[in-house]
């Protein structure tokens, strides 16, 4: 007997208007590590489906060239 079914909702079962990727974009570009750098929504979309902390690390590298540490990523994830 099945007791629980979980679905990935954002972009899979509902169209949330890219709200998840907009929030990811804000979390990365507004972080102190990326201050003064930009990142396009197309850059963010390339990480569609990836684990968010991994995406944040890679998007930081793309935006500023910096290596995000675990505390940096957790700070961004909390904002996200």
Secondary structure, 3 states (H helix, E strand, C coil): CCCCCCCCCECCCECCCCHHHHHHHHHHHCCHHHCCCCCCHHHHHCCCCCCHHHHHHHHHHHHHCCCCCHHHHHHHHHHC
